[in-house]
Each structure stands twice: as structure tokens, then as C-alpha cells.
């Protein structure tokens, strides 16, 4: 008889191992993140030791974000943050929404593949360093979680549920006689006592506490204090609860029960919940906001939403392009407000052009794209015209306000958020729902605030995209679109811009046909990586090309280009390496203007930098001389020309870096020169942040019939790597 697999068995075992890891490491709070199928996001799978609602700002974390959980899986290493000060220095956005004294570890969960990240948090009372034994235990637990995930992945109930789940720590229970004795003991104490679970709900209320709070215990049990006692619905008070729960340290605050009774609250947290002592205040009225005295049925926002807004605001300041804004709204703002649809449109030539969307069919987007900007007969047009957000809880609500507005999307609730800066319409952001949704006053306030932040982010992003498009267009125009096919020579090239600035630079290369049996290769580097450097680079490349095609010797090519630059006086210096290859006479002639030496690789694998006597940089001395070096063109010989961005690094010796590059070149497979370039760039560590742009040109001698030619040359620039 064949039994069916229990779809919950995999997650039950996973939850048990997760809770055991939190207990065994002594952590107060744990979280398990799993990579999305496209590995671009980390989704929160489970939380232990804290309410799921606390993690609302971090239910989805982009893998590229500057957060410990993302960095751990991205760099495949454990991230340890020993104090709040270290958190502020290293992860300012995370510190902004976790302003509590704590220590934190994020470790990658990796098995046969990358699964995600285990996050553990401790109170600040633990030592600020982690011992090798502790580190080993955490990494071992991550390996166990990875194995359980691999087993769970085979079950039909996997993958994750739509909402993160709370995993209990599994604290022990008292017997009935013990519980009664404890209750009698508490009742005899002065003042009031109560207990909250990790979700913040009342689990016990003494008669003294009920009297001080002004509500019967039966009406409080199972509720959240700031919901059942509206005078506690003040961000400051909920913040103190968060501080106790996350920091696992006693916290005290004073609140006013209307009309004028001031109460002192003392919170004592542990891994199972919070014990609270409530006493009449002896300090009378503290310095507190007036809202505490008058009740807060109309409180502006809850602390949780404030933290969420702070987190999202910080995230919006870090986005770069328009697509980044779309991704952030879709990945973090949509789930934070439970929306299933998104349309982000920007104002362009009097119309709303959709720049990004989620949860809509393509034919629906086609019908909505390009609506007139000045129409007042649609919710989007009216919101933009008035600058006031519009919220519709259901289809009837929409029809009542806009009977002629077609509901082509099939959605049932909408929030239209106008994106306006200084009275200028930037666009509109529409969040939609698959079922009716009532927007609370709190949600409306937060979404309205977010609309202003999104507008600023979209406006900056559009400006950045425009500049980037201009920079890429200029770079594409100045670098060769492709390199000529030369019989007897294999060639490949690559350009990588610096990762800071405008993605444009002054590095250049070229391959110039000089008749049927000769070719010139040139590579250079203009100081800087901005528009001025790129413009000068175009002038240098044109000058070199013009002199080379006249058959000018290498030293004279550099000499004449140097005189041109000194006449132009651009206040920028240029290095350049010019190589003339005579395929008939089998000779290579080189001249250098302060450029790093080329690297020679022989067929037997021997690799070394060529000893080329350099002249000065171009544009300094009009009378400078450029020595000539000549070597034989050996069969199968390979030459690599590069700019200093590939070998220069802060604190590194240049000669050592060039020797290291020669080693990478020697180890790379030369059967495919494009693959060889990929290998060299990877081994040289250019995949991350680049302070300078990089150009690399590789030439290899082959048989004259050209039968060993590579495919089409990839000479075009590669933005961002």
C-alpha cells in the first residue's frame, strides 16, 4: 500500500530545526529567509521569538540591497554585527529601523544550491565578538537547514506559504497547581501585573491591572494593548514595547489614562513573552506629548507603520534608475500594503506612459498606456489635476465617483497616488487589489507620504536614465563598433566603465588595417572618467587613426598626437601604447607614452610583461621623444593590451599587479579569446566596484588562411560589466 507524502512534514521538521538553532545559540530572535526562484529577492519564510508584523519592512529584501541578510548570501559568508554602533557604521539603513542595542549574525544557508539566509539577533548584553566555536555551530546549523530544505523541496506542499509564519520557541508549561499558586502570588502584589505573548497580546491580567487599566480582564485577554486601550495607541509606547522585545532588556515608560491618571509601566521580557508591572505614577505628569492625555482614536500612525515608512524612505533614496523604483515599489511597498497590482506611469508629452507594472495582463496595460494627462474623467487624471490621492474600496465606489471610467483591469479596489514635485506632475502610482479593500486613515496617511517620496525618486531616476543614455550613446560612438577581420590574426576586446560616475570614461582601443599584410593596434587612457575625458579620447583616437593610416612609424604617430594635444591644452593627460604588426616580415614594433607594458604569452604557456621603454604621457612636453621597441612575431604568439584600471588598486604594488595579471593570462584557455577575456576579468576581481574604467585588447597570431579566426568580435562597451 502506497502512502501519500504529508505536505506539512517538510516544513514541520524545518521549523523544529530552526527553533532549535535559535534556542541553542542563545539568540532572542531568529528569521529564515529563502531566495526567490529568480534569486533576485530574499523572502521571509519564518520568524522565531518576535511577531511576524515586526518584520514587515523586511519581508522582501532585494539581493543587491546593503543589508546583512542580503550580503551574507550574496558574498557567501557570515556577517557579524556586534553592536548598534557597528550597525550604524556598516548598515545605516538597517540601523535606522532597528534603533535598539543588539548584536546580529546573518549566515548563508547553502547546500546543493543557495537557499537563503539565517538571521539571529541577541540582546546587547552578550559579548560584542563571536568565538570560532559559536561561528562553527551557526554554520553547522545552516548546513542542517539546507538539508531539510532540500528534503522539503521534494514534498508537494513546498515551497513557502504566501505569508511568513511565526515559529514558537517551545517554552515549557507549568502544571495547574503551580499556575494557581503563581496567580495567587501576583494578586497579592500591590499595583497590577499582566503578561503579553511574543505577538504582544494579553495572556494574563491581574485584578489590580484591570482596575488600573479601566477594563475588565475578560475584555483585554487576547487583544493588543494599543487596540483595546486606545490611550496606549501612541507610537512612543509601542516603541518601548518593541525595544523590550528586540533588546530583551527591561524597559519603563509612563502613560496617561484619561482623563488624568498617570501610570508607570515596567516591562520585563524573555524568550516566551513580556511580564508587565503597572503602578500609579509618583512623578505626576512627565514630559510627554499631549496626545497621551486626550486619547488617540485619531492617532497619526502606529509605530510599526512609522518604522516601515522610515525603511521605505531610506530605500527610495538609494534607487538609481526608473526600473529600480518600479522594482522597489513592487517588491516592498506592494506587499507591505497587501496590494496585488501596480501601475507606475510617468508624464511624457502630455500623456501618461507606463514605465512599470505588476499583476496586470499585457493587453490591459496596452489599453491603459498613453492616456491623456489633462483628462479629469479618469481617477488618474483627476488625482494628477488636483494633487490629491484617490482611494476606492470597491467597484461600486469607483462607479459612484467615475461612472464612465471603464474597469478594464478586473481589479476591485484602487489607490491612485499622484506623483507631484513643486506643483509639477511627474506621474502616478496605482496600487490595486483583487478583492474589495477598505483603506484605513492610517493607510491613507502613509501612502500619501510615500507618494511624495516616490515622486522624488522617479524624478531623480528619470534624470539619471537620461544622463546614462547620453553617456552610453557617446561612449558607443567613440569606441569602434567592431574590429576588422585580419587574416593571420585573432582579436577580441572588452570595455568596462567605472561603477561610479556616469558609466563613461577615457579608455579606448582600436585595430587599424594597414594594407593586406600589416595592422596597427592601439590602446590608451585619458585621465578621468567623465564626458570631458570621453571627448578628448575621441580626439586622440581620431589623431592616432589618421597618422597610422598614412604609414607613419609608431614613434612618429605618438609624437604627432602629442603635439596636437599640447596645442589643444585640455588639462588632461593621456597614456597610449601603439603597436605595429608586420605580418609579412614577422616583426612587431612598439612605442609607449607612459602606458602599462603589454603582456606576451608564448605557445608553450610562458607569459611575461614586455620590456618596453616608455616615453612621457601625451600632452605634457611637445618635444618629447618616444623610444621604439622591436620584437619578432612568433607563431601562436599572444599579446594582451590593457589599461591601468585592470591592474591598479589602492595599496597594491603596480608591478605585483601586472605579474598577477600575467599569471591569470597564462592560466586562461586561449581557444576562445572572448572566453579568455572573461576568465582574466573574473580572476582580476572586476565584477564588483570599479574605481576606474577598463579596456582590454587581445591579439593572437594564427595561420595566414584565417581558418582559426574567432567569431564576431565583441568590441562594444559592456555597461556595468
N, C-alpha and C positions, 0 to 999 in steps of 0.2 A: 504494500500500500504506500503510495507516494503522498507525503505531506507537503503542504504549501508553506513557503517561507513567510515568516512574520515580518511585515514591512517595518515594524517598530523595533524589532530586535537589534538591528544595527545601531540605531540612534540611542537605544537604552544603554547598550554597552559603551557607546561613545560618551554619553552623558555621565555614566558612572566613573569612567576613567578621567574625564575632565574634572569632575568634582573632587575625586581623589587627589589629582595633581594640585588643585588649589589648596586642599587641606594639608597635604604632605609638605608643600613648600612654605606653609605658614602665611600664604597670601590672604588678604582680606577680600579681594575681588578678582575674578578671572573673566576673561572673554575669549571666545574662539571665533576667529574669522576664517572664511573659506573663499578662495578665489572664484570669481565668476567664470563661466565657460570660456569667455574670450580673454581671460586673465588680465583684464584692464581694471577690474574693480575687486575690492575685498568686501564681502557681505558678512555682516554679523550673524553668526549662527546660534550662539548660545551665550548667556551671561550667568555668572555664579557669584552670589554674595552682594548683589545690588539689583534694584528694579530695572527691567528692560527699558523703561521710559528714560532712565538716566542716560542711557547710551544713544538717545535719539539723534544727536548731532553726528554720531559715528556709525550709524547702521550701514552706511556705504562709504567706503574710503577708496578714492582713486589710487591705483598702484603707484602713480607718479607723484603723489602728494608728499609734502615734507612732514610726515607723521611717523612715529616709531613703528606702528604696526605695518605700514607700507614699506618702510626702509628695511625692516627685518626680512621680509620675503623677497624684496627686490634685490638686496645685496647678499641674501642667503647667510645671514649672521645674526647673532643675538644682539639686541640693542638694550643697554642698561642705562637707566637714568636714576642716579642715586639721591637726588634732592630736587626740591622745587626750583632752587636757583639754577641748577644744571638744566632743568626742563626749560626755563625761561631763556637760557642762552642758546640751547640747541634746537628747541622746538617751540618757537614763540606762539604759533597758532594753537597748539595743544595746551600750552600753559595758560592761554587766555581763557579757555573754557574749563580748565581744571586748576583753579587758583587755590589749591589746598596742599598742605605739606604731605608729601607721599614719595615713595620710591616705585619704580616701574621697570618691568622687563618685558620685551617683546621678542619672541623666538620663532623662527620659521618651522612650520610643520611640513616636513618633506619626507617622502618615501620613494615609490617608483616615479612619482612626479611631485611637483609643488602643489601642496594642498591649501596652505594659508598661513596663519599666524596665531600663536598662543600669546595672549596678553595677561600679565599678572601684575597686581598692584598691592603694595604693602603700606602700612602706616609709616610716618616719618620716624617713629621710634626705633625702627630697625637700622642696623649699620648702613652707612652710605656706600659700602663696597660689597661686591659679591665674591664669595670664595670659589675656587675652582670646583670644589665638591658640589656646591649649590648649582653652579653653571652646568656641570655634568648631569645632575639629577633632572634639571629642567629640559635639557636637550634629549635625555633618555625618555622623558615623558612625552616629548614631541614625537619621537620615533614611534612610541606606542600608539599615540593618537593617529599618526599617519597609517599605521597598520589597520587600526579599527576603521578608519575612513575607507580604506581600500576594500575591506570586507563589507562595509555598509553600502558602498557604491554598487555592489552586486545585487543588493536587495531591491525589489520593485518599489518600495516606499521612498527610496533615496532618489534625488537629492533633497535639499533643505525644504523646510516649510516656508511659507511666504513671510512669516513674522518670526523674529528671533525668539527663542524660548528661554525661560528662566529655569536654571538647574539648581535645585536645593543642595545645600552643603551636607544635609543629612545629620543634623544635630540630634542628640538623644532626647528622650522624653522622660518626664518624671512620672512616678506612679501616682494614683489617685490620692492616697493619704498624704504623700509629700506635697502635691499640688494644693490640697486643702490647707495644710499647715502653712505653706508659703502665703496663701491668700489671707489667712488669719493674721499672720505676722505683718503683712503690708497694711491691713486695715487698722492695726493698732498704731501705725506711724502717724505723726502729725502731717498736715497738708494732704496732698494727693499723689497717687502713683498710677502710672499706666505703662503699657508695653506696646511697641509697634513692631511689626514684622519688617523684613527687608524691603517690602513693597511700600512701606510707610503706613499701613493700615493698623487701626487699633485692634489688638488681640486681647487686651485686658485693661479694664478701667476700674479703679477702686471707687468706693462711695465718696471718699474725700475728693478725688479728682473730678467725679461727676458734679459734685456740688460747686467746686471752684470753676469748672468749665461752663456750668449753667445748662447742662444737658444730661438726660438720663443715660446711664451706661448702655442700655439696650439700643439707644438711638445712635451711639457712637461706634459700637463694635463693628468691625468690617469696613469702616469708612476711612477716608483720608482726612487728617485734621483740617487741612485748608479747604476741604469741600463741605464737611459737616459743621465746621466752626468758621463762618465767613470772616470773622475778625482776625483769623490767623492767615487769611489769604493775602499775604504781603510777601513780595519777593525776598525781603530780608529774612523773614522767618523760615521760609523754605530753604533758603541758602544755608542757614545754620543747621538744618536737618541734613542737607547734602554734605556739609563739612564734617558732621559727626559720622555719617555713614561711610564716606570715602576715606577720611583720615583715620577712622577708628580711634578717635580721641574724644574725651568729654567736652561738651560744648554747652554754653549757657547763653540765654537771651531773655529779654523782658518784653512782654506784650500787654496790651490793654484790652480787657474785656469790657465792652460798652456797658454803661456809659463812662465809668471812671475807675474800674478796679484793675490795678496793675498786678500782673503775675510774673514770677520768676520761673523759667523753665530750665531744668538741668537734664541734659541728655547724656546717657552712658551707653555707648554702642559695643557690640561684639559681633561675632560671626553669625549669630542667629537673629539679631534684631537690635532694638534700642529700648532701654528702660528709661523712663522719664519721671522726674520728681517735679511736682508743681507746688509752689509755695506763694503766699501773698508777698508782694514785693515790699521790702523795708526801705528801699531807696526812693520811694514815691515815684514821680514821673521822670523817666530817663530822657535823654536826648534822642527822640525817635520821631519819625515822620507823623504828621497829623493823621494820616490815613489809618493808623493803628487805633485811634480813638473813635473814629466815626464809622467803623465797619467798612468793608471793602467789596461790596457787591459789584461795584463798578471799577475794581482794581484794573490798572492799565495792562498788566501782563503778569503771568506766573514766572517764577524763577527759571523753570525748565525752558520755557519759550525764550526767555531772555538769553540764556546760555546758547540756545540753538541759534538765535538771531546773531549773537556775537560770533559764533563759529562760522556761520554762513557769510557774514560780513567780511570776516578775515579771509575766507576762501575766495570771495569775489574780488578782493584786492590783488590776488595772486594770479588770476587768469590772464592770458595773453591775447589770444585770438578769439574771434567770434565763435568758432566751433568749441573752444574751451568753455565759453559762457554757456552755450547750449548744453554741453555735457554736464557741467556743474549743476545747472538747474534741473536737468533730467535725473541725475544720479543722487542729488542730495535734497533739493527743495521739493521735488515731486513726492518722494516717499515720506518726507517729513510732514507733509500735509495730506497724505493719503490719496493724492491725485493719480489718475490713470492715463491722462492725456496732457500733452504740452504742444503749444504752437508759439514759437518766438519769431516775430516779424519785425523788420526794420523799415523805416520810412525811406523811400528812394523814389525821387522824381514824381512826387505826388501820389505814390501808391505804396501799399504795404506788401513788401516782398518777404516771403517766408524763408528764414535762414536756418531753421532747425525745427524738428518736431519729433514727438514720440506718441505712440498709441493711436495713430491715425492711418487709414488706408491711403495709398498713393493717389487714387482718383479723388478722394476727398480733399487732399492737400492741393491738387491741381485746381479744383473749383474755388478754394479759398485764397489761392495765391494771386497777388496783384489787385486786391480790392482797392478802390479809390480811398485816398487818405481823408478827404474832406466830407465824406458822406456822414450824415447824422442819423441814418436809418438803420444802422447796424450797431450792435453793442460796442464793437471795437472802435468804430468811427466816433460814436458819442463819448466813449471814455477818453479818447485822444483829444477830442474837441474841448471837453470840459476839464480834463486833467484829473477826473475823479474815478477811482476804481468802481467797477460794477460787479455785483455778486448775484447769482441766480441759483436758488436752491433746487429747482426742478424745472421741467419743461414748461409747466403752466406758468411759472414765474417769468420765464423768458417770453412766452407768448403774450402775457399780460402787458409787458413793457414794450415789446417789439413784435407785434402780430405779423409783420411782413418779413421778419428775419427767418430765413429757412434754417431748420436744424438738420443740416446735411450730414453731420458727423455721427449721429446716433448716440451722442452723449446726453447725460441727464442733469448735469449741474456744471456751472462755469464760474470762474473768477477771471475778469478782464482787468489786467493791471497795466495802466498806461505808463510808458517809459518816457519821461519828460525831464529835460535839463534846462533850467533857466527859461522856462516857457517854450522851449523848442522841442517838438516831438521827435523822439529817437526811434520809437517803435512801440510794440505792445506785446505783453506776455500773457498768454491764456492758459490757465490750468483747468482741466476738465475732469469729470467723474463719470463712471459707468452707471452709477445709480444716484438718486437724489442725495444731496449733501447740504446740511444746514451749516452755514458759516457763522461761528460764534463771533462775538465782538472782539475777543482776543485774537482769533484767526485773522479777522479783517485788519486789525491794527498791525499785526506782524507782517502780513502780506503787503499792506500798503507801505510799510517801512522798507521791505525787501524790494519793492518796485523801484524806489529811488536808487538803491544800491545796484540793482540790475541795470538800470538806465546808465549809470556812471560806467559800469563795467562794459556794457555794449558799446558805448561811445568811444571809450579808450581802445577797445578791441578792434573796432572798425578802423580807427586811425592807424593802429599797429598793422593791421592786414594791408591797408593801402600802402604804407611805407614799405612793408615787406614785399609786396607785389612789385613796387617800383624798384627796390633793391635787386630782386631776383631778375627782373627784366633787364636791368643794367648789367648785372653780372653775366647773364646769358649772352648778351650782345657783345661783351668784351672778350669772353673766352671762346675758343674755337668750338663750333657746333660738333665737328667730328675731325678726326685726324686722317690725313691721306694714307691710302694703302701703298706701301713701298715694297717692291719685290726684294726679297732677301732680308726683310726686317719685320719683326713682330712688335707691335706697340700697344700700350694700354695706359690710361691716365685717369686720375681722380682728383677732384677738388672738394674740400670740406671747409665750409665757412666757420668762423669762430662762433661759439654758442652764446656769446654776449654781444650786444650791439645790434646792428641791422642785418646780420647774416650776409654781409658783403665785405670784401677785403681787397687787398692789393696783390695777392699772389697770382701768378699767371704762368702759363706754359704754352708752347707751340711746337709744331713739327712742320718744317718748310721743305717742300720738294725743290731740289736744285738740279734740274735736268733728270736724265734717266739713271745716273749712277751715283748720285750724291744727295744728301739730305742734311738739314740743319735741325738740331733740337735745342730749344731754349727754355729756361725756367728762371723766374725772378720773383722778387718780393719787394713791393713798395711798402714803406713804413706806414703802419696804421691799418685799420680795417673799417673804413667808412667810405662815404661817397667820394671824398677828395682823393683817397688812396686808389679807389677803383678808376676814377677818371684819369689819374696820372698813369696807372697801369695800362690803360688803353693807349695812351700816347707812347709809352715805352715799347709796348708790343708792336705798335704800328711802325715805329722807327726801326726796331730790330728787323722786322719783316722786310721793310723796304731796302735796307742796306744788304741784307742777306741775299735777296733775290738778284742783286747786282753782282754776286760772286765775290763780295768783299771778304777778306780773311777774318777769322774770329776776333783778333785783337783790334782790327780796324772797325769792326761792327760795334764793339763796345766803346771804342774811342769816339766815334761819331755820335753815338747815342748819348754818351757822357757830355759832349759839347752842347748837344741840344738841350739836355736837362739843366746844365749850368746857365744857359741863356734864358730858359723859362723861369729859373729860380723859384721852384714850387715849395721850398722849405720842407721838402720830404726827400729822404734818401732812398736809394734803390740798390738792392743786390741783384746780380744777374750771372748766370752761367750759360755760356754759348758753346755748343759742340758741333763740329763739322765732321760728318762721316762720309768718307770717300769709299764707296762700296767696290769700286773697280780697283783702286790702288791698295785697298785693305788698310786704310790709315784713319785714325781718329785724332782730330786736332781740337784742343780745348783752350778757352780763355775764361777767366773768372773775375768778377767785380765784387769781391767781398762775400761770395756766396759759399755755403757749405759744400764740401767736396762730394762729387758723385761716388757711388759705391759700385765697385766692379765685382761681378760674380763670374767665375770661370766654369766650364762644363764639368770639371771634376769636383765642384762644390766650394772651391776656395773663394773666399769673399773678403774684400778689404776696401777701405776708402782709398780713392786715387790721390796720389800726392800731386796736387795742382797748386802752382804758385799763384796766389790771388793778388789782384790789383785792388785799389781802393773802391769804395762804394761809388755808384754813379751819382753825379750831381754835386760833387764837392770841389774837385780840382779839375779845371778844364784842360790842364796839361798832363794829367795822369797817364801813365803807361800801364798796359795790361799784358803781362807775360803770357807766352803761348807754351802749352804742353802738348806733346805728340806721343801717341802710343799705337801699337799695331791693332788692327781689328781682327781678333781671333775668331775662329769658327765656334758658334754657340755662345759667344760672349754676351753677357747681360750687363746693362748699365741702368742704375736707378738714380734719377734726378729728383730732388725733393727740396722743400723749403724748410726754414728753421722751426716752423710750428710743429713739425713731426719729431724734432729732437730736443727742443728747448723746454725745460720745466724748471719751476722755482727750486733753487737749492741743488740742482743736478749739474754735474760737470759735463760740458758740451762734448768733449772728446769721448767720455764714457758713454754718453747717449748715442753718439754716432757708431761706436763699436757695438753697442747693443742692437742698433738698427741693422748693422751688417750681419749680426748673428741671426736676427729674425729673417732676413732675406736669404741667408744660407739654408735655413731650415724649411723655407716655403717651397711648395711644389710649383715648378715653373712650366708645367704642361699647359696650364691656362693662366695667362698673365693677369687677367681680371681676378681670378681666384687668388693668385699670388698677392695682389694688392689688398684684397680682403683680409688675407692672413696677416700681412705686415701691419695693417692699420689696427686690427684687433689686438695683436700682440704688443703693439706700441701704446695701447691704452687710450685710443682716441674716441672710444664710444661714448664717454661721459662729457664732462665740461671741457671745452677747449678755449684757452685764453687767446689763441691766435689761429688764423686760418692755415690750411694745409694744402699744398699741391704736390702731387707725386706723378712722375712720368717714367715709365719703364720701357726700355728698348732691348731687343734681343736679336742678334744676328742669326739668320736661318739660310737655307738653300736659296739660291737665286731664283728658282722657278716659283717661289712663293707658296709651295704646297703646304707649308707649316704655318700659314697665316692664322691669327685668331679671327674670331667672328667680328661683327660690327663693334667699333670702338666705343667705349663708354666714357667719352671725354667730357660730357656735360657735367656741370656742377651738381653735387648732391646736397640739397639743403639740409642742414642739421645732421648729416650723417646717414 
